[in-house]
Structures are given as structure tokens and as C-alpha cells.
Amino acid sequence: MQVLQNKKVLVTDLGSKDYKETWDLQEQIFQQIVSQKLANRSGVYEPTKNQLLFVEHPHVYTLGKSGDFENLLLSEEQLTRIGATFYKINRGGDITYHGPGQLVGYPILDLENFFTDIHKYLRLLEEAVIAVVGHYGLKGQRSSGETGVWLDPDTKFARKICAMGVRASRWVTMHGFALNVNVDVGYFDHIIPCGIRGKGVTSLQNELGVTQVPIEEVKALFLKFFQQYFEAEIVTS
């Protein structure tokens, strides 16, 4: 049976949406893709679909499946006081924060439409973000042994500008990246971000010293580089 690769990626901008609702939506799309892959084994083949969700979340902390709960420095009462929620979820990585002014992207891709290599997938996501921050004159880099995008990673001024954590099953991905655009980085003071001590967190807004970075512009830039690196065809809903 000839397998037809579908490189179209449907992009949906959810605006501001509750974390749990978005997680449930991811799971729904994920299961649809996996079900189609299983159905394809019956001999009636239909190319699987790919989606990319853009979203901003209300204040929330999420802990990956292998993360350490001790990296959350707040009690349940303190979480309520600052208007934040907490979820332990099924992605890789440790603890991170999502909130207004942060661009979160959830690619739900069948990697068999592109390549079957999780490490390559993560590196290309990082590369797209590096290209985005490079557009603003910042030198985004990788930090050895640590997923995500950093500024000055090998110095005492190391600071993370984009966190990443993914899950993949049957070559279908979930979760993704969180790029700090205009986010209040003070919320990161309540955790040990990604379980990494002694390194800071920053945003495009802070680095550029501006009131606001247009988040729609950042989305457009990410799509440009995502399309380039994944050799994808972007379709907007």
C-alpha cells in the first residue's frame, strides 16, 4: 500500500482559553489522528491530518509526567491568591508557567507525514523559535542537555525565553512550546522553571525594552519559519 504524506497543517488560533479545555481539545484531535492511523491498517487509506493550535492561557502552572512537585513553590491557598491553577500532565519536561502575553503553540502532527524522529522534531521547533527571536536581533541558542531556547546559555546571565515539552505516541505529537512575548516573568518566581536552578527567565518585551511586542507579528513569523523547516503547507482556519 502506498502511503500518501499529508504536509498540510491546519492552524487554529484559540485566543485566550482555559488550560484544561485546551488540553481536552488536544486529546480529542490526537485521538482522531491515532484512530485514522489504525483504520488505515484495514486497507482503506485516508491521509492523516495535522493541526497547530495557538493559544494564550490564564495563569497556570503545569508539571510534566517526570517532574518534581517540589519545584512548585506555592501552596494551594497561595495559588488561589495569585489567581493561578495547577495541573500535572502527560508531557515531557518539568514545571513551567503559562499566562497572558505568552505565545503557546501545540503542534498535533502525525510525524509519519514529515519524518519519524522525535529529536529532529524538537530541534526543528527550537530552530523555528531561534529564527523568530533572531528577527528581533536576539541570539537564541540551545543549552546543552536542556530543551528550549535560551539567551547567553553558557554564562552567568543565562535566561530562558522559550520552554518546550512534548508527548508523542504512534508518531503523533502533543503539547509543544511556550514563547515569552509580553508575559509577566514575575510568575516564574513561584517555581523552579523546568527544574533548573540558577538560570533566569526572560521575554521578548524585556529584552527589547518595549511596552509591547505585537503578538500577531510573532505568530506570523513562527508560521513562516515552521513552514520552512518542516516543509509544511500552512492552512489557516
LINMOZI-V406394 format. One record per residue. SS is DSSP state (~ for helix, > for strand, _ for the rest). PHI is phi in whole degrees, -180 to 180 (* if undefined). OMEGA is omega in degrees with one decimal (NA if undefined). Layout:
ss=SS phi=PHI omega=OMEGA
ss=SS phi=PHI omega=OMEGA
//
This chain:
ss=_ phi=* omega=178.0
ss=_ phi=-80 omega=-179.8
ss=_ phi=-95 omega=179.7
ss=_ phi=-95 omega=179.3
ss=_ phi=-82 omega=177.4
ss=_ phi=-107 omega=-178.3
ss=_ phi=-97 omega=174.3
ss=> phi=-75 omega=177.4
ss=> phi=-124 omega=178.7
ss=> phi=-81 omega=-178.6
ss=> phi=-102 omega=178.3
ss=> phi=-123 omega=177.6
ss=> phi=-97 omega=-176.2
ss=> phi=-86 omega=-176.1
ss=> phi=68 omega=176.0
ss=> phi=-95 omega=-175.4
ss=_ phi=-147 omega=178.6
ss=_ phi=-54 omega=-175.9
ss=~ phi=-62 omega=-176.6
ss=~ phi=-63 omega=177.7
ss=~ phi=-61 omega=-179.4
ss=~ phi=-70 omega=176.7
ss=~ phi=-61 omega=178.6
ss=~ phi=-62 omega=178.1
ss=~ phi=-64 omega=176.0
ss=~ phi=-57 omega=-178.8
ss=~ phi=-61 omega=-179.9
ss=~ phi=-64 omega=179.8
ss=~ phi=-65 omega=178.2
ss=~ phi=-56 omega=-178.1
ss=~ phi=-66 omega=177.3
ss=~ phi=-63 omega=-179.4
ss=~ phi=-68 omega=179.9
ss=~ phi=-63 omega=179.0
ss=~ phi=-62 omega=178.3
ss=~ phi=-66 omega=178.9
ss=~ phi=-63 omega=178.7
ss=~ phi=-69 omega=178.7
ss=~ phi=-64 omega=-178.6
ss=~ phi=-63 omega=-179.9
ss=_ phi=-70 omega=-179.4
ss=_ phi=-75 omega=177.8
ss=_ phi=109 omega=175.4
ss=_ phi=-97 omega=-169.1
ss=_ phi=-92 omega=172.4
ss=_ phi=-135 omega=-178.4
ss=_ phi=-55 omega=177.7
ss=_ phi=-77 omega=-177.5
ss=_ phi=-99 omega=176.9
ss=> phi=-127 omega=178.0
ss=> phi=-136 omega=172.5
ss=> phi=-132 omega=179.0
ss=> phi=-102 omega=168.6
ss=> phi=-102 omega=-178.3
ss=> phi=-160 omega=164.9
ss=> phi=-118 omega=-178.8
ss=_ phi=-104 omega=163.6
ss=_ phi=-61 omega=-175.1
ss=_ phi=-52 omega=-179.0
ss=> phi=-154 omega=173.3
ss=> phi=-112 omega=178.9
ss=> phi=-126 omega=-178.1
ss=> phi=-119 omega=179.3
ss=_ phi=-68 omega=-171.5
ss=_ phi=-63 omega=179.1
ss=_ phi=-106 omega=-176.9
ss=_ phi=-76 omega=-177.8
ss=_ phi=-103 omega=-178.9
ss=~ phi=-59 omega=180.0
ss=~ phi=-66 omega=-179.9
ss=~ phi=-79 omega=168.7
ss=> phi=-91 omega=-172.3
ss=_ phi=-98 omega=-177.3
ss=_ phi=-122 omega=170.6
ss=_ phi=-83 omega=178.2
ss=~ phi=-60 omega=179.2
ss=~ phi=-65 omega=179.5
ss=~ phi=-68 omega=175.2
ss=~ phi=-59 omega=179.5
ss=~ phi=-62 omega=-176.8
ss=~ phi=-64 omega=-179.4
ss=_ phi=-95 omega=175.3
ss=_ phi=73 omega=-177.5
ss=_ phi=-118 omega=174.6
ss=> phi=-116 omega=-177.7
ss=> phi=-140 omega=176.6
ss=> phi=-139 omega=167.5
ss=> phi=-96 omega=-169.2
ss=_ phi=-129 omega=-169.9
ss=_ phi=-102 omega=174.9
ss=_ phi=-98 omega=171.6
ss=_ phi=-79 omega=179.0
ss=_ phi=90 omega=-176.1
ss=_ phi=-103 omega=-174.7
ss=> phi=-99 omega=174.5
ss=> phi=-147 omega=-179.5
ss=> phi=-119 omega=170.2
ss=> phi=-125 omega=178.5
ss=_ phi=-168 omega=179.4
ss=_ phi=-55 omega=179.9
ss=_ phi=86 omega=178.0
ss=> phi=-112 omega=177.4
ss=> phi=-89 omega=177.5
ss=> phi=-105 omega=178.5
ss=> phi=-124 omega=179.0
ss=> phi=-118 omega=174.3
ss=> phi=-78 omega=175.6
ss=> phi=-113 omega=-170.1
ss=_ phi=-116 omega=164.7
ss=> phi=-88 omega=-175.1
ss=~ phi=-64 omega=175.3
ss=~ phi=-69 omega=171.7
ss=~ phi=-81 omega=-174.8
ss=_ phi=-126 omega=178.7
ss=_ phi=-167 omega=-178.7
ss=_ phi=-105 omega=-177.3
ss=_ phi=-157 omega=-177.2
ss=~ phi=-66 omega=-179.9
ss=~ phi=-63 omega=177.2
ss=~ phi=-64 omega=178.7
ss=~ phi=-58 omega=179.7
ss=~ phi=-63 omega=-178.9
ss=~ phi=-64 omega=-179.7
ss=~ phi=-72 omega=173.5
ss=~ phi=-62 omega=177.3
ss=~ phi=-60 omega=-177.4
ss=~ phi=-62 omega=178.6
ss=~ phi=-65 omega=179.1
ss=~ phi=-69 omega=176.8
ss=~ phi=-57 omega=178.7
ss=~ phi=-67 omega=178.8
ss=~ phi=-63 omega=-178.3
ss=~ phi=-68 omega=176.3
ss=~ phi=-64 omega=177.1
ss=~ phi=-59 omega=-179.0
ss=_ phi=-95 omega=175.9
ss=_ phi=83 omega=179.7
ss=_ phi=-105 omega=-178.8
ss=_ phi=-98 omega=176.0
ss=> phi=-75 omega=-177.8
ss=> phi=-143 omega=171.6
ss=> phi=-90 omega=174.9
ss=> phi=-113 omega=-173.4
ss=_ phi=-52 omega=177.2
ss=_ phi=80 omega=-176.6
ss=> phi=-130 omega=179.8
ss=> phi=-72 omega=177.5
ss=> phi=116 omega=-178.5
ss=> phi=-123 omega=-172.6
ss=> phi=-127 omega=167.6
ss=> phi=-115 omega=-178.8
ss=_ phi=49 omega=-171.5
ss=_ phi=-64 omega=-174.8
ss=_ phi=-101 omega=-179.7
ss=_ phi=-127 omega=177.4
ss=_ phi=-72 omega=178.6
ss=_ phi=-99 omega=-177.9
ss=_ phi=-55 omega=179.3
ss=> phi=-150 omega=-177.2
ss=> phi=-90 omega=178.0
ss=> phi=-111 omega=179.9
ss=> phi=-147 omega=176.6
ss=> phi=-98 omega=178.2
ss=> phi=-139 omega=174.7
ss=> phi=-160 omega=-174.7
ss=> phi=-131 omega=170.2
ss=> phi=-129 omega=175.3
ss=> phi=-143 omega=176.1
ss=> phi=-146 omega=-175.5
ss=_ phi=54 omega=-179.7
ss=_ phi=68 omega=175.4
ss=> phi=-105 omega=-174.2
ss=> phi=-98 omega=172.0
ss=> phi=-143 omega=-178.7
ss=> phi=60 omega=-176.1
ss=> phi=167 omega=-172.1
ss=> phi=-129 omega=176.7
ss=> phi=-136 omega=-177.7
ss=> phi=-98 omega=-179.2
ss=> phi=-78 omega=-178.8
ss=_ phi=-100 omega=179.3
ss=_ phi=-120 omega=-172.8
ss=_ phi=-71 omega=174.2
ss=_ phi=-79 omega=-174.5
ss=~ phi=-71 omega=176.4
ss=~ phi=-60 omega=179.4
ss=~ phi=-67 omega=177.2
ss=~ phi=-73 omega=179.3
ss=~ phi=-68 omega=-176.9
ss=~ phi=-91 omega=178.7
ss=> phi=-140 omega=166.1
ss=_ phi=-100 omega=-168.5
ss=~ phi=-54 omega=178.8
ss=~ phi=59 omega=-179.8
ss=~ phi=74 omega=-175.7
ss=_ phi=-106 omega=180.0
ss=_ phi=-90 omega=170.8
ss=_ phi=81 omega=177.4
ss=_ phi=-127 omega=-174.1
ss=> phi=-93 omega=176.2
ss=> phi=-128 omega=-178.8
ss=_ phi=-139 omega=179.1
ss=_ phi=-142 omega=173.9
ss=~ phi=-58 omega=-179.6
ss=~ phi=-56 omega=-179.4
ss=~ phi=-65 omega=-176.0
ss=~ phi=-67 omega=-177.3
ss=~ phi=-89 omega=179.5
ss=_ phi=65 omega=-177.9
ss=_ phi=-118 omega=179.1
ss=_ phi=-69 omega=-179.6
ss=_ phi=-149 omega=167.4
ss=_ phi=-103 omega=-177.6
ss=_ phi=-61 omega=-173.8
ss=~ phi=-69 omega=177.2
ss=~ phi=-66 omega=177.0
ss=~ phi=-65 omega=-180.0
ss=~ phi=-65 omega=177.0
ss=~ phi=-60 omega=-179.1
ss=~ phi=-62 omega=178.3
ss=~ phi=-65 omega=179.6
ss=~ phi=-61 omega=-179.9
ss=~ phi=-61 omega=178.7
ss=~ phi=-59 omega=-176.5
ss=~ phi=-78 omega=175.7
ss=~ phi=-60 omega=179.6
ss=~ phi=-60 omega=-178.9
ss=~ phi=-67 omega=-173.8
ss=~ phi=-75 omega=-179.8
ss=~ phi=-94 omega=-177.4
ss=_ phi=52 omega=-175.5
ss=_ phi=-102 omega=173.0
ss=> phi=-110 omega=-175.7
ss=> phi=-84 omega=175.8
ss=> phi=-125 omega=-178.2
ss=> phi=-99 omega=180.0
ss=_ phi=-99 omega=NA
//
